[in-house]
Amino acid sequence: MIAGRMRVALLSALAVISTAASPSAHASTLYYNNFNSGKADGFSYSSITTSPSGEKFFGPLYNGRSTTLTLSGLEKNSQIYLTFDIYALMSVDGNGPAGYNSPSNPDSFTVSSGSSILWRHALANKGWPDTQDYPVPGSPPESGAVASNTLGYYADSIYNVSVSAMTNSQGSVSFTFTGQTNQALTDEFFGFDNVTVTNTRPVPEPIALGTVGAGFLGMGIVCRRKKQRSR
């Protein structure tokens, strides 16, 4: 009987762990594109680049060039979540003080929805003397990057970004991606990849972790009772 209770408690705890480990157990993916097909469905135009390492991504974005992803047929007036990877490529110089840039004229990447700016930061690559304002002003080059020098360029870094926006009363939403640089395309540009839009925040629910703890606490109680009865 006790062994059966222990088995139930263990299975319950493991089920909760599995749910907590999943980025969003009940998420519905509304859009996904890693551009490996060479297509950019839903975007205002298609521009797919292949890195020297063979990775396909959307780009180049440079000198203020932008593209817009528009989704429709969604739930009206609802919150949705966008995650994607920014590729900062070659000599992006951040926001100064050295090099070609200044705090008022940075190499930066922006994602917006309508008139709302959801994410805007200046980024700089390793080997260049400038700073960047991500994750905080005055950060060294490549701060917060999830990878660097993996795409085959003489300098490159990857940042994972997650933002949210609201659909309108018609069930539509748009995201505009803009890359601002101050030198020629042959010297520096931005790109992005792995675009995912879901209707659920892509992080574990904190309450699930508490439930895991409760599950293991219950297992401990059962084990302690078994030990006391055996004395």
C-alpha positions as CSV (number, residue, x, y, z in Angstrom):
1,M,0.0,0.0,0.0
2,I,2.8,2.4,1.0
3,A,4.8,1.4,-2.0
4,G,1.8,2.2,-4.2
5,R,1.5,5.6,-2.6
6,M,5.2,6.3,-3.2
7,R,4.8,5.3,-6.9
8,V,1.9,7.6,-7.3
9,A,3.7,10.5,-5.7
10,L,6.8,9.9,-7.8
11,L,4.8,9.7,-11.1
12,S,2.9,12.9,-10.1
13,A,6.2,14.8,-9.4
14,L,7.8,13.6,-12.6
15,A,4.7,14.7,-14.6
16,V,4.9,18.2,-13.1
17,I,8.7,18.3,-13.8
18,S,8.0,17.4,-17.5
19,T,5.3,20.2,-17.7
20,A,7.6,22.7,-16.0
21,A,10.6,21.9,-18.3
22,S,8.5,22.4,-21.4
23,P,8.7,26.1,-22.5
24,S,4.9,26.2,-22.8
25,A,3.0,23.0,-22.3
26,H,-0.3,24.3,-23.7
27,A,1.2,26.8,-26.2
28,S,-0.2,27.0,-29.7
29,T,2.3,27.9,-32.4
30,L,0.8,30.5,-34.6
31,Y,3.8,31.0,-36.9
32,Y,7.3,29.5,-37.3
33,N,10.0,30.1,-39.9
34,N,13.7,29.2,-39.8
35,F,14.0,30.2,-43.5
36,N,15.6,26.8,-44.4
37,S,13.1,26.6,-47.2
38,G,14.3,29.8,-48.7
39,K,10.9,31.3,-48.2
40,A,9.7,34.2,-46.0
41,D,5.9,33.7,-45.9
42,G,4.1,36.5,-44.2
43,F,6.9,39.0,-44.6
44,S,6.6,42.2,-46.6
45,Y,9.4,41.0,-48.9
46,S,11.7,38.0,-49.0
47,S,15.5,38.3,-48.6
48,I,17.2,35.1,-47.5
49,T,21.0,35.0,-46.9
50,T,23.2,31.9,-46.4
51,S,26.0,32.4,-43.9
52,P,29.5,31.0,-44.6
53,S,28.7,28.2,-42.2
54,G,25.6,27.3,-44.3
55,E,22.9,28.8,-42.0
56,K,20.0,30.3,-43.8
57,F,18.4,33.4,-42.2
58,F,16.5,36.6,-43.1
59,G,18.8,39.4,-44.2
60,P,20.6,41.5,-44.8
61,L,19.1,44.4,-42.8
62,Y,21.3,47.5,-42.9
63,N,21.2,51.3,-43.1
64,G,17.7,51.4,-41.7
65,R,16.3,48.7,-43.9
66,S,13.3,46.9,-42.5
67,T,10.7,44.1,-43.1
68,T,7.3,43.5,-41.6
69,L,5.7,40.2,-40.6
70,T,1.9,40.4,-40.7
71,L,-0.4,37.7,-39.2
72,S,-4.2,37.6,-39.4
73,G,-7.0,35.3,-38.4
74,L,-5.9,35.3,-34.8
75,E,-8.0,35.8,-31.7
76,K,-9.1,39.4,-31.4
77,N,-7.6,41.7,-28.8
78,S,-5.3,39.0,-27.4
79,Q,-1.7,38.9,-26.3
80,I,0.8,36.9,-28.3
81,Y,4.5,36.3,-28.0
82,L,7.3,36.6,-30.5
83,T,10.7,35.0,-30.1
84,F,13.6,35.1,-32.6
85,D,17.3,35.2,-32.9
86,I,19.2,38.4,-33.9
87,Y,22.3,37.9,-36.0
88,A,24.8,40.8,-35.5
89,L,27.3,40.4,-38.3
90,M,30.9,41.6,-39.0
91,S,31.9,45.0,-37.7
92,V,28.7,46.2,-36.0
93,D,30.0,49.0,-33.7
94,G,27.4,49.4,-31.0
95,N,26.9,53.0,-29.7
96,G,30.5,54.3,-29.2
97,P,32.5,56.1,-28.1
98,A,35.1,54.7,-30.5
99,G,34.8,53.8,-34.1
100,Y,32.2,55.2,-36.5
101,N,29.3,55.5,-34.0
102,S,28.0,57.6,-31.2
103,P,25.2,57.1,-28.7
104,S,22.9,59.1,-31.0
105,N,23.9,57.2,-34.1
106,P,24.4,53.5,-33.2
107,D,24.4,50.2,-35.0
108,S,21.2,48.9,-33.6
109,F,18.4,46.4,-34.1
110,T,14.7,47.2,-33.5
111,V,11.5,45.2,-33.4
112,S,8.2,47.1,-33.2
113,S,4.5,46.5,-33.5
114,G,2.6,49.3,-35.0
115,S,3.8,52.5,-33.3
116,S,5.1,50.6,-30.2
117,I,8.9,49.8,-30.0
118,L,9.1,46.3,-28.4
119,W,12.9,45.9,-28.4
120,R,15.7,48.3,-29.5
121,H,19.4,48.0,-28.6
122,A,22.8,48.9,-29.9
123,L,25.0,45.8,-30.5
124,A,28.7,45.5,-31.0
125,N,31.0,42.5,-32.0
126,K,34.1,41.2,-30.4
127,G,37.3,42.8,-31.5
128,W,35.9,46.3,-31.8
129,P,36.5,49.0,-29.2
130,D,32.9,50.2,-28.9
131,T,30.3,49.4,-26.2
132,Q,26.7,48.4,-26.5
133,D,23.6,49.2,-24.5
134,Y,22.4,45.6,-24.2
135,P,21.7,44.2,-21.6
136,V,22.6,47.5,-19.9
137,P,24.3,50.8,-21.1
138,G,28.1,50.6,-21.3
139,S,28.2,46.8,-21.8
140,P,31.2,45.2,-23.5
141,P,30.7,43.8,-27.1
142,E,28.7,40.6,-27.3
143,S,27.3,40.9,-23.8
144,G,24.2,38.7,-23.5
145,A,24.9,36.9,-26.7
146,V,23.9,33.2,-26.7
147,A,26.6,32.4,-29.3
148,S,29.5,34.0,-31.1
149,N,31.7,33.2,-34.0
150,T,29.5,30.3,-35.1
151,L,28.2,31.6,-38.5
152,G,31.5,31.8,-40.3
153,Y,31.9,35.5,-40.6
154,Y,35.1,37.2,-39.3
155,A,32.9,38.4,-36.4
156,D,29.3,37.4,-35.6
157,S,27.1,37.1,-32.5
158,I,23.6,35.7,-31.8
159,Y,21.0,37.1,-29.4
160,N,17.8,35.5,-28.4
161,V,14.9,37.9,-28.0
162,S,11.4,37.5,-26.6
163,V,8.7,40.2,-26.8
164,S,4.9,40.4,-26.7
165,A,2.2,42.4,-28.5
166,M,-1.6,42.6,-28.7
167,T,-3.7,41.6,-31.7
168,N,-6.2,44.3,-32.9
169,S,-9.9,44.1,-33.0
170,Q,-9.7,42.3,-36.4
171,G,-7.4,39.6,-35.0
172,S,-4.3,40.9,-36.9
173,V,-0.8,41.8,-35.7
174,S,2.4,43.0,-37.3
175,F,6.0,43.0,-36.3
176,T,8.6,45.2,-38.0
177,F,12.3,44.2,-37.9
178,T,14.8,47.0,-38.6
179,G,18.6,46.9,-38.8
180,Q,20.4,50.2,-38.5
181,T,24.1,50.4,-39.5
182,N,26.4,53.2,-40.6
183,Q,28.8,51.5,-43.0
184,A,28.6,49.6,-46.3
185,L,26.8,46.2,-46.5
186,T,30.2,44.6,-47.2
187,D,31.4,45.8,-43.7
188,E,28.4,45.2,-41.4
189,F,24.7,44.2,-41.3
190,F,22.1,42.4,-39.2
191,G,19.8,39.4,-39.8
192,F,17.4,37.3,-37.9
193,D,16.3,33.7,-37.7
194,N,14.0,31.1,-35.9
195,V,10.9,33.3,-35.8
196,T,8.2,31.8,-33.5
197,V,4.9,33.3,-32.6
198,T,2.8,31.6,-29.9
199,N,-0.3,32.5,-27.8
200,T,1.4,31.5,-24.5
201,R,4.4,33.1,-22.8
202,P,7.5,30.9,-23.7
203,V,8.7,30.3,-20.1
204,P,7.8,27.8,-17.4
205,E,5.0,28.7,-15.0
206,P,6.6,29.5,-11.6
207,I,3.7,27.8,-9.8
208,A,4.7,24.5,-11.5
209,L,8.1,24.5,-9.7
210,G,6.3,25.0,-6.4
211,T,4.1,22.0,-7.2
212,V,7.2,19.9,-7.9
213,G,8.4,20.7,-4.5
214,A,5.1,19.8,-2.9
215,G,5.2,16.5,-4.8
216,F,8.6,15.6,-3.5
217,L,7.6,16.7,0.0
218,G,4.7,14.3,-0.2
219,M,7.1,11.5,-1.2
220,G,9.3,12.4,1.8
221,I,6.3,12.1,4.2
222,V,5.4,8.7,2.8
223,C,9.0,7.5,3.2
224,R,9.2,8.7,6.8
225,R,5.9,7.0,7.7
226,K,7.2,3.8,6.2
227,K,10.4,4.0,8.2
228,Q,8.5,4.7,11.5
229,R,6.2,1.7,11.0
230,S,9.1,-0.6,10.3
231,R,10.7,0.2,13.7
